Amino acid sequence: MDDFSTSWTALREAVAGLADDDFAQPSGCTGWLVRDLVCHLVIDAQDVLLLGLIAIDPRHRACGQHIQASLRGRAPMLPR
């Protein structure tokens, strides 16, 4: 988890230094804006955290799967 924390901190610091207009600029990935790349990295980070939660306690599997599907627009969010 130390590698994850280090990577997450680096991403947060990099994004914190961006101006709003920077998110609409092309990234180093063909066809992706900076905004697209940041969202992709955040979703990947969420996946890592969910998989860690499921590994600790398999009872969280259904909740984790629903959250992942919701984040990707394939399932409605749970009511509040």
C-alpha positions as CSV (number, residue, x, y, z in Angstrom):
1,M,0.0,0.0,0.0
2,D,3.0,2.3,0.4
3,D,3.5,2.4,-3.4
4,F,-0.2,3.3,-3.8
5,S,0.1,6.1,-1.3
6,T,3.2,7.5,-2.9
7,S,1.6,7.4,-6.4
8,W,-1.7,8.9,-5.1
9,T,0.1,11.7,-3.4
10,A,2.1,12.5,-6.6
11,L,-1.0,12.5,-8.7
12,R,-2.8,14.8,-6.2
13,E,0.2,17.2,-6.2
14,A,0.4,17.3,-10.0
15,V,-3.3,17.9,-10.4
16,A,-3.3,20.6,-7.7
17,G,-0.8,22.6,-9.7
18,L,-3.0,22.7,-12.8
19,A,-5.2,25.7,-13.8
20,D,-8.7,25.0,-14.9
21,D,-7.8,25.6,-18.6
22,D,-5.0,23.0,-18.3
23,F,-7.6,20.2,-18.1
24,A,-8.8,20.9,-21.6
25,Q,-5.3,20.6,-23.1
26,P,-4.1,17.5,-24.9
27,S,-2.2,15.1,-22.8
28,G,0.8,13.0,-23.9
29,C,-1.7,10.2,-24.8
30,T,-3.0,10.5,-28.3
31,G,-6.7,11.5,-28.3
32,W,-6.9,12.1,-24.6
33,L,-7.2,15.5,-22.9
34,V,-5.5,16.0,-19.5
35,R,-9.0,15.8,-17.9
36,D,-9.5,12.4,-19.5
37,L,-6.2,11.1,-18.3
38,V,-6.8,12.3,-14.7
39,C,-10.2,10.7,-14.6
40,H,-8.8,7.5,-15.9
41,L,-6.1,7.5,-13.2
42,V,-8.6,8.3,-10.4
43,I,-10.9,5.5,-11.5
44,D,-7.9,3.1,-11.5
45,A,-7.0,4.2,-8.0
46,Q,-10.6,3.6,-6.9
47,D,-10.4,0.1,-8.4
48,V,-7.2,-0.6,-6.4
49,L,-8.9,0.5,-3.2
50,L,-12.0,-1.5,-3.9
51,L,-9.9,-4.6,-4.6
52,G,-8.0,-4.1,-1.4
53,L,-11.2,-3.8,0.5
54,I,-12.6,-7.0,-1.1
55,A,-9.3,-8.8,-0.3
56,I,-9.6,-7.9,3.3
57,D,-13.3,-8.9,3.6
58,P,-15.0,-10.8,0.7
59,R,-18.4,-9.6,2.0
60,H,-17.7,-6.3,0.4
61,R,-17.5,-7.8,-3.1
62,A,-21.1,-7.0,-4.1
63,C,-20.8,-3.4,-2.9
64,G,-17.5,-3.0,-4.7
65,Q,-18.9,-4.4,-8.0
66,H,-21.9,-2.0,-7.8
67,I,-19.6,1.0,-7.1
68,Q,-17.4,0.1,-10.0
69,A,-20.4,-0.3,-12.4
70,S,-21.9,3.0,-11.2
71,L,-18.6,4.8,-11.8
72,R,-18.6,3.5,-15.3
73,G,-22.2,4.4,-16.0
74,R,-23.4,0.9,-16.1
75,A,-25.6,0.8,-13.0
76,P,-27.7,3.4,-11.2
77,M,-26.2,4.8,-8.0
78,L,-27.7,3.6,-4.8
79,P,-30.4,5.9,-3.4
80,R,-29.2,8.2,-0.6
